[in-house]
């Protein structure tokens, strides 16, 4: 199930990021490639969503039929989220087939945000904490998707020859700004999301959820380190040498590491929560409780 969730998350993030990236970085891959790529992502998002629900029903009931599948879609929060996801993915895919790289920026952005919201709507944060934690979770996903799409478009666009140096410099400058903003947003929203589930620090620290969370933090830290290296070392090199493609290789590494973040996220989101259903989910109060917990454990 963790692998399914990871593939679903990365497919949705790439689809949303593909809608946002042309506006964010000002460049795009070849249109034929982009149409084929986004079509595959729409199929993946809808297919994996259906597979996830079917797997859940088979696990709960021991069998699967259409009536139960339809009932689940209509009458559960997860099913409603899947319907929103499928609808927004279909409409976004259609707009990307019609205008893959340019035009329809606002409709594409709205559909991309709706697609990402469908995950937060059925997330742990929404189920336990309501509207506030759900929005924080959504903003976290938006930041990741925008960064992922920007990286992908800069890496795969035809801007890495000497005669496209000016276009490449502009796209790289935009990518650096997006990466910095995304890391800042991810850090803030990630901390808040973690605190929502920290009602009982002792239970949290000893839980499988904490182990999954730690794996994700390690992968994210590795991505950030790679991004810093690209920004500090390879971006100036690209500006100085119009034939250098070292930054492109660095971006591809950054993309691969971000893929690892989604694997860790799939693992995290399928882990059991480290608290009961009636636990406090106020991030500030949980932070105070965690500070007290650390004080009690300090020598």
N, C-alpha and C positions, 0 to 999 in steps of 0.2 A: 504493500500500500504506500509506503514511503516513496518508492521509486515512481509510482504512478503520480503521486502528488507533486513530486519534483518536476517531472516532465510536463505536467499540466501547468504548473506555475511558470516555468521558463517559457513554454509556448505562449501563454497569455502575455507575459512580460515582453517577449519579442514582438508579438503582434501589436500591442499597445505602443511599444517603443518605435516600431516602424511607422506608425501614424504620426508620432510626435517628432521624430528625428529630422525630417526635412526642414521644418521650421526652426528647430533648435540649432542645427549645425550648418544648414544651407547647402548641403550636398546629399546625393543619393546614389545608390547603385544603378546599374542599367535596368531599364523598365521591364524587360522580359524576365530577368532574374527576379526582380522585386515582385512581379505578379505571381510567378510560380512559388516563390518563397512564402508570400502571405497566404496564398491558397492552401499550401500545406499546413501552415499554422492554424488556419480556421478549422480545417479538418481535424487537426490534433486537439485543439481546445474542445470542440464539441464531442469528438470520439472519446477522449480521456474523461471528460465530465460524465458521459453516459456510463463508461466502464467503472468509474469510481462509485456511482450510485448503485449500479448492478452488483458490484462486489459487496457493498455495504448491506444491501438487501439479502443477498445470498448468505452472508455471514449471520445476519439477524434471524432470518426465517428458515434457512436451510434450503430454500428453493427460490426461483425467480420466475415471475410471469408478468405479462403486460399490465394487468389490472393493478397489481401492487406497485409497479414502476410508475404508472400514471398517477396513482394516489399519492405516492411519495413526492412527485414533482409538484403536485397541486397543493399539498397540505403540510409540508415541512419547510422549515427555514432553509435547509440545505437544498431542497428541491426547487424552491423559489429562486434561490441564488443561481442554480444551474440554468434555469429558464432565462434569467436576466443575462447570464454569461453567454448562452447560445445565441440569444437575440442580438446582443451587442456585437458579438463576434461575427455573425452573419452580415449585419449592416456595415460593420467596419471593413470586413473583407470585400464587400461589394464596392464600397467607396474607394478602396485601395486598388481594386481591379480597374475601375473607371479612371481614376486619377491617382496613379501609384506614388508619384513623388511630389506633385505640385497641385495647388488648389484645394478647396474644401477644408482648409486648415482647422477652422472652428468646429464643424461637424465631426471631423475625424478626432479631434481632441476630446470632444464631449463623449463620443462613443468609446474611445480608449479609456477615459476615466470611469465610465460606466462598467466597462469590462473588468477593470481592476477592482472596482467597488464590489462586484459580485463575490469576490473572494473574501474581502473584509466583512461583508454582510453575514457570512456564515462562519466567521473565524472564531477562535477561542475568545478573543477580545470582545467581540460583539455578544457572544453567548453569555459571558460572565459579567461584563462591565457596561454593556449598553452603548449608547451613541458616542460618547466621548472616546473611549478606547477604540471603538470601531473606526472613527475618523483618523485617529493616530496610526492605526494599523494600515489604513488606506493610504495615507500620506507616505508612509514608509515604502509601500509597494510602488507608488507613483515615482518616488525618487529613484528606486532601483531600475524600474522600467525605462525611465527617461535616460538614465546613464547607460544602460545596456543598449538601447536603440542608437544613441549617439555614437557609442564605441563601434557598433556594427557598421553603421553607415559610413563613418570616416574610414574604417579599415577596408571596406569593400568598394568604395567609390573610386572612380578613375581620376585620382588626384595625386598619384605618386610618381609621376614622370617629371623631369626637370622643367618642362614648359607649362606645368600647372602649379608652379611653386607658390604663386600669389594666392590661388584658390585654396591650396593645401594649408598655407599659413593661417588664413582666416578660419578655416574649418577647425584646425588644431587649437587655435585661440579660443574658439567657442567651446570646443570639447573640454578644454582645461577648466573653463568657468563652470560648465555643467557638472563636471566631476567634483569640483570643490563644493558646489552647492548641494549635490547629491550626498556626498559623504557627511556634510554637516547635518542635513535633514535626516539621514539614516541614523546618525549618532543620537540625535535628540529623540526621535520617535522610537528608536530601539530601546533606549534607556527607559522611557515612559512605559512602553509595552511590557518590558521585563518587570518593572515595579508593580504593574497591575496584578501579576501572578506571584508576588512576594509577600502575601499576607502572613504566611508562616515560614520565616527564614530557615529554621532548622529542618523542616520537612522539605522545603525547596532544595536546600543544599544537598540533601541525601537522595534526591529523586532522579529517575532516569531523564526527566524533563531537563534538569539542570545539566546533565551530561550532554544531552543534545544541544542545549543552549551554548555550552562551552565550545563544542565542536564548531558551531556556527560562528561564534566570536573569533575563534582562531582563523577560520577561513576568511572572514571579513577583514581581519587585521592583515592577512597576507595580501588580499586584494588592494587594500589601502597602501601598503608598502610598495606594491608594484606600481600603483598610480603615482605615488610620490616620486619613485625612480623615473618613471616616464616623464613627469612634469619637470623635474629638476635637471635630469641628465639628457634625456633624449629630445625633448622639445627644443632646447637651445641648439642641439646638434642639427636638427632638421632645419632650423632657421639659417644656420651658417652654411650648410651644405645642401644644395637643392637636389642632389642625387642620392642622398641618404634615405634609406628605407628602414633604418633601425627602429624608428618610432612605430612604424606599421607592425613590425614583429612584436614590439612591446605591447601594443594595443591588442593584438591577437592573444598574447599571454594573459592580459588583463581580462579579456572576454572569457577565456577558458576558466580562469579563477572565479569569475562571477558565476559561471555555470556551477562550480563547486558550491557556491553560496546557496543556490537553489536546491542542490542535493541536501545540504545541511538543513535548509528550511523545510523541505519535505519530511525529513526525519523529525524535526522539532514539532511541526504541526500535526503529526500523527502520534505524538507521545501523549501519554495521559497527563492531565493537569496536576500540578503539585499541591492542590488544595481542594477543599470541598466546594459544593455548589453555593453555599451560603457564606463563603469567605469574603472578607473585605477586599475591594478592588480599587480603593482610592490610592493613587500612586504616591501622593505626598505622605499620607498616613503610613503606607507600607514602607516608604523610605525611612521615616522616623523609627519604625519598628525594626528595620534592618540595622540602623545605626545603633540602637540599643542592644541588639543581638551581638554586634561586633564588640561593643563595649564590655558585655558580659563575658565574652570569650577571650578578651585581651588580658595578658598577664598583669 
